[in-house]
Amino acid sequence: MIVLAASGDTWGIPGPTFLRLYLVAAAVVVALAVLHRVRLATEGGHAAADPLGPQQVAYLNGGPALAVHAALGGLRGSGAIGVRPDRRLTTVGAAPTGLTPLDSAIHWAAHQHSRVRDLGQNERVVTALDQLRTGLEERGLLVSPTRRATARRWARLLAALLVLGVVRLFAGLANGRPVGYLLLTLVGVLVAVLLLWRVPQTSRAGRAALRDLRNRHTHLAPASAPAYATYGAAGAAMGVALYGTASLWAIDPGFAEQAEIQRQAIASSGWSSGSGSSSSGSSCGGGSSCGGGSSCGGGSSCGGGGGCGG
């Protein structure tokens, strides 16, 4: 049945007609966004090709801050660094062999008596962290900022549709037309925009690698009271990488307290906000949740009422 525009229809488009077109447009954008998000999460990733080091694991699990803390745990576990009474780092003896670029940068910063909280602004540390991130992106374990920005374009397009719907809503109100179903649809679209804006930094391969490492290193969890002296510096660093700075406090509470390292555990059921990986499933699922907005498609049944879409 063809609905002809009445003289009082907002923008000359009957409410049910606008609502149907609006729902179709929103559903198409959400579907494409979810498809792109799934492809983004599954592209690349070859974690098994080369074992991940503790600092790589830490960056995946908690971002640059946790990578720095994992390096501190390894250096402290090897007896290479300490902390002075003024809460500044210091070196203890010669630098151990086999240091990573991040280890070397932090060891140098400790030689310069930097504070832990200032390491994130240290030029050498920042350069080493950038190298760490780039390596993880090349392996497909982290999603690059460019690819994340591309994924957000769909959220921006959906936001533009949201603005259009809001304008239609107010125009319909001003025209004295019923807008109840349009309002419900806009709520669903708003939820979808918020969820799609959250693009995970960690790819599916990266999350799988973290799960596997946790399963293989449950003995390093602070709750297991691990004997870090037995596992050495690498074990100490991996404990911090997988389970947060709570492990660093377990390794050496005196050092952690004097260095002003905040005690923070990372739940085994998810990832830290720094990695953004916890938002992966919810982001994609969030797109489909807009189906809740699409369920307002029942609004088209109000065609008999004439104008539920403003």
C-alpha positions in Angstrom: 0.0 0.0 0.0 1.5 3.4 -1.0 1.3 6.1 1.7 0.9 9.5 0.1 2.3 12.5 1.8 -0.3 14.7 3.5 0.0 18.4 3.7 1.0 18.2 7.4 3.7 15.6 7.0 7.1 16.7 8.2 9.4 17.5 5.3 6.7 16.1 3.0 7.6 12.5 4.1 5.0 10.5 6.0 6.2 9.3 9.4 6.1 5.6 8.7 7.9 6.0 5.4 10.7 8.0 7.0 11.0 5.5 9.9 11.3 2.5 7.5 13.9 4.2 5.4 15.8 5.4 8.5 15.8 1.9 10.0 17.1 0.4 6.7 19.9 3.0 6.5 20.9 2.4 10.1 20.8 -1.4 9.8 23.0 -1.3 6.6 25.6 1.0 8.3 25.7 -1.2 11.4 26.0 -4.4 9.4 28.9 -3.0 7.4 30.5 -1.7 10.6 30.3 -5.1 12.2 31.6 -6.8 9.1 34.6 -4.5 9.0 35.2 -5.0 12.7 35.2 -8.7 12.4 37.7 -8.6 9.5 39.8 -6.1 11.5 40.0 -8.5 14.5 40.8 -11.6 12.4 43.4 -10.1 9.9 47.0 -11.2 10.3 48.3 -12.5 13.6 51.1 -15.1 13.8 51.8 -15.3 17.5 53.0 -18.9 17.2 55.7 -18.0 14.7 57.9 -16.6 17.5 57.4 -16.7 21.2 56.4 -13.5 22.9 58.7 -11.9 25.4 57.4 -10.6 28.8 57.4 -7.0 27.6 55.5 -7.8 24.5 52.9 -9.7 26.6 52.7 -6.7 28.9 52.1 -4.3 26.1 49.3 -6.5 24.8 47.8 -6.9 28.2 48.1 -3.4 29.6 49.7 -1.1 27.2 53.0 0.9 27.6 52.7 1.4 31.3 52.5 -2.3 32.1 55.4 -3.0 29.6 57.5 -0.5 31.7 56.5 -2.3 34.9 57.3 -5.7 33.4 60.7 -4.4 32.5 61.2 -3.1 36.0 60.2 -6.5 37.4 62.8 -8.2 35.3 65.5 -5.7 36.1 64.7 -5.9 39.8 64.6 -9.7 39.6 68.1 -9.8 38.1 69.4 -7.4 40.8 70.3 -4.7 38.2 68.3 -1.8 39.7 67.3 -0.5 43.1 65.6 2.5 44.6 67.2 5.3 46.7 65.7 6.8 49.9 64.4 9.7 47.9 62.3 7.2 45.8 64.5 7.6 42.7 65.7 4.6 40.8 69.4 3.7 40.8 71.5 1.0 39.2 73.2 -1.8 41.1 76.4 -3.0 39.5 76.9 -3.6 35.8 74.0 -4.0 33.4 73.1 -7.7 32.9 73.5 -9.3 29.5 70.7 -9.9 27.1 68.8 -6.7 27.7 66.0 -5.7 25.4 65.9 -2.1 24.1 63.3 -1.3 26.8 65.4 -2.8 29.5 68.4 -0.8 28.3 66.4 2.4 28.2 65.0 1.9 31.8 68.4 0.8 33.1 69.9 4.0 31.7 67.1 6.0 33.2 67.8 4.3 36.6 71.5 5.3 36.2 70.2 8.9 35.8 68.2 8.4 39.0 64.8 8.9 37.3 61.5 8.3 39.2 59.3 5.5 38.0 56.4 7.9 37.3 58.7 9.9 34.9 59.8 6.9 32.8 56.9 7.5 30.4 58.4 10.8 29.4 61.9 9.6 29.0 63.0 9.8 25.4 64.8 6.5 25.3 62.0 4.7 27.0 59.4 6.2 24.6 61.4 5.2 21.6 61.7 1.6 22.9 58.0 1.4 23.6 57.3 2.7 20.1 59.5 -0.1 18.7 57.7 -2.6 20.9 54.3 -1.4 19.6 55.4 -1.4 16.0 56.6 -5.0 16.3 53.3 -6.2 17.7 51.4 -4.3 15.0 53.5 -6.0 12.3 52.7 -9.4 13.8 49.0 -8.6 13.7 48.6 -8.8 17.5 47.9 -5.1 17.9 45.6 -3.0 15.7 47.4 0.1 14.4 45.9 3.6 15.1 45.3 4.1 11.4 43.2 0.9 11.1 41.4 1.8 14.3 40.6 5.3 12.9 39.3 3.6 9.7 37.0 1.4 11.8 35.6 4.5 13.5 34.5 6.0 10.2 31.4 3.8 10.4 30.6 5.1 13.9 30.9 8.6 12.5 28.5 7.7 9.6 26.1 6.3 12.1 26.4 9.4 14.3 25.5 11.5 11.2 22.4 9.4 10.9 21.7 9.9 14.6 21.9 13.7 14.0 19.5 13.4 11.1 17.1 11.5 13.3 17.3 14.0 16.1 16.6 16.9 13.6 13.6 14.9 12.3 12.4 14.3 15.9 12.3 18.0 16.8 10.8 18.9 13.4 8.1 16.4 14.0 7.4 17.7 17.5 7.2 21.2 16.1 4.8 20.0 13.5 2.6 18.3 16.1 3.3 14.8 14.8 3.8 11.6 17.0 7.4 10.7 17.3 7.4 7.9 19.9 8.8 5.1 17.7 11.4 7.4 16.2 12.6 8.3 19.7 12.9 4.6 20.6 14.9 4.0 17.4 17.2 6.9 18.1 18.0 5.4 21.5 19.1 2.2 19.8 21.2 4.1 17.3 22.9 6.1 20.1 23.8 2.8 21.8 25.2 1.5 18.6 27.3 4.6 18.0 28.8 4.4 21.5 29.7 0.7 21.2 31.1 1.0 17.6 33.3 3.9 18.7 35.2 1.6 21.0 37.7 -0.1 18.7 39.9 -2.7 20.4 43.6 -2.3 20.2 44.3 -6.0 20.6 43.4 -8.3 17.7 41.8 -11.7 18.1 45.2 -13.3 17.6 46.6 -11.1 20.4 43.8 -12.1 22.8 44.3 -15.7 21.9 48.0 -15.4 22.7 47.2 -13.9 26.1 44.8 -16.6 27.0 47.3 -19.3 26.0 50.0 -17.6 28.1 47.8 -17.3 31.1 46.9 -21.0 30.9 50.6 -21.9 30.7 51.7 -19.5 33.5 49.0 -19.9 36.1 51.9 -20.7 38.6 53.0 -17.0 38.3 49.7 -15.6 39.5 50.2 -13.8 42.9 47.3 -15.9 44.4 49.5 -18.9 43.8 52.3 -17.5 45.9 55.0 -18.2 43.3 58.6 -18.6 44.3 59.9 -15.9 42.0 63.5 -16.6 43.0 63.1 -20.0 41.4 61.7 -18.6 38.2 64.3 -15.9 37.8 64.1 -12.4 36.2 62.2 -13.7 33.2 59.6 -15.3 35.4 59.3 -12.1 37.4 58.8 -10.1 34.3 56.2 -12.5 32.9 54.3 -12.5 36.2 54.0 -8.7 36.0 53.1 -8.9 32.3 50.2 -11.3 32.9 48.9 -10.4 36.3 49.7 -6.7 36.8 51.8 -4.8 39.3 50.4 -6.9 42.1 53.0 -9.4 41.0 55.7 -6.7 41.4 54.5 -6.1 44.9 54.7 -9.9 45.5 58.2 -10.0 44.1 59.7 -7.2 46.2 57.1 -5.2 48.2 59.9 -2.9 49.6 61.0 -1.9 46.1 57.4 -1.5 44.9 56.6 0.7 47.8 59.7 2.9 47.7 59.4 3.3 43.9 55.8 4.4 44.3 54.4 1.7 42.0 50.7 1.4 42.4 49.4 -2.1 43.1 47.2 -3.1 40.3 46.0 -6.6 39.3 44.7 -7.6 35.9 41.7 -9.9 36.0 42.2 -13.2 34.3 38.8 -13.0 32.7 39.5 -9.9 30.6 42.1 -7.4 29.6 43.0 -4.0 30.9 41.5 -0.9 29.6 44.9 0.1 28.2 44.9 -2.7 25.7 41.2 -2.2 24.9 40.8 -5.8 24.2 37.9 -6.2 26.6 35.9 -4.0 24.2 36.4 -6.2 21.3 33.6 -8.6 21.7 31.3 -5.9 23.0 32.1 -3.6 20.2 31.1 -6.1 17.5 28.2 -7.4 19.6 27.3 -3.8 20.2 26.7 -3.3 16.5 24.2 -6.1 16.4 22.6 -4.7 19.5 21.4 -2.0 17.4 19.0 -4.6 16.3 17.3 -3.5 19.4 16.8 -0.2 17.6 15.7 -2.2 14.5 13.1 -3.9 16.6 11.4 -0.6 16.5 10.7 -1.6 13.0 7.4 -2.6 14.6 6.9 1.1 14.4 6.1 0.6 10.7 3.0 -1.2 12.0 1.8 2.2 13.2 1.4 3.2 9.7 -2.3 3.1 10.4 -1.7 5.8 13.0 0.1 7.8 10.5 3.3 9.4 11.6 5.1 7.5 14.3 8.3 8.7 12.7 7.5 12.3 13.0 
